[in-house]
Amino acid sequence: MDIVKDAVEGDVTLERDGLKVFLQNEAVLWFPNVTIDYSDETGFFLSGVDACSCS
């Protein structure tokens, strides 16, 4: 995750309450039910990420 000013060609742009989030097109498929949130204590974090079942 990085903080950038503008989207790169091919990015998906999501906007809510004036905040824009740019995602690589593939990331939309990787995280279909993820919520991006922010806390003063921890900064940005993702919730709703499924645990990996790679075992």
ROVOLO-59999 format. One record per residue (C-alpha): residue in one letter; x, y negated, z negated. Coordinates in steps of 0.001 Angstrom, whole numbers. Example, Ala and Ser with C-alpha at 12.3 -4.5 7.8 and 13.67 -1.06 7.14 Angstrom:
<sites>
{"A", {12300, 4500, -7800}}
{"S", {13670, 1060, -7140}}
</sites>
This chain:
<sites>
{"M", {0, 0, 0}}
{"D", {1274, -3465, 851}}
{"I", {-48, -7010, 722}}
{"V", {-121, -8705, 4131}}
{"K", {-1700, -11838, 5563}}
{"D", {-3037, -10449, 8858}}
{"A", {-4134, -7134, 10315}}
{"V", {-1995, -5241, 12793}}
{"E", {-3527, -4216, 16116}}
{"G", {-5594, -1074, 15562}}
{"D", {-6246, -1728, 11859}}
{"V", {-9736, -1474, 10416}}
{"T", {-10750, -4626, 8521}}
{"L", {-13060, -4402, 5514}}
{"E", {-14275, -7593, 3845}}
{"R", {-16147, -8134, 605}}
{"D", {-16633, -11354, -1362}}
{"G", {-13964, -13072, 733}}
{"L", {-11308, -10379, 191}}
{"K", {-10074, -8689, 3361}}
{"V", {-8512, -5234, 3277}}
{"F", {-6711, -3907, 6342}}
{"L", {-6427, -146, 6780}}
{"Q", {-4646, 1874, 9392}}
{"N", {-7327, 3575, 11461}}
{"E", {-6214, 7032, 10229}}
{"A", {-6493, 5982, 6565}}
{"V", {-10257, 5606, 6920}}
{"L", {-10426, 9368, 7548}}
{"W", {-8066, 10213, 4655}}
{"F", {-10021, 8266, 2029}}
{"P", {-13737, 8379, 2923}}
{"N", {-15085, 7823, -629}}
{"V", {-12312, 5742, -2175}}
{"T", {-12902, 2481, -4013}}
{"I", {-10127, -119, -4201}}
{"D", {-10255, -2021, -7475}}
{"Y", {-8050, -4424, -9426}}
{"S", {-7159, -4750, -13081}}
{"D", {-5080, -7516, -14670}}
{"E", {-3210, -4816, -16602}}
{"T", {-2456, -2373, -13763}}
{"G", {-2952, -4297, -10511}}
{"F", {-4646, -2612, -7555}}
{"F", {-5726, 1002, -7923}}
{"L", {-7766, 3586, -6036}}
{"S", {-10639, 5505, -7592}}
{"G", {-12597, 8395, -6119}}
{"V", {-9510, 10053, -4632}}
{"D", {-9931, 13833, -4580}}
{"A", {-7095, 15857, -6052}}
{"C", {-4954, 17719, -3549}}
{"S", {-5762, 21411, -3140}}
{"C", {-2432, 22231, -1502}}
{"S", {-1560, 25222, -3707}}
</sites>
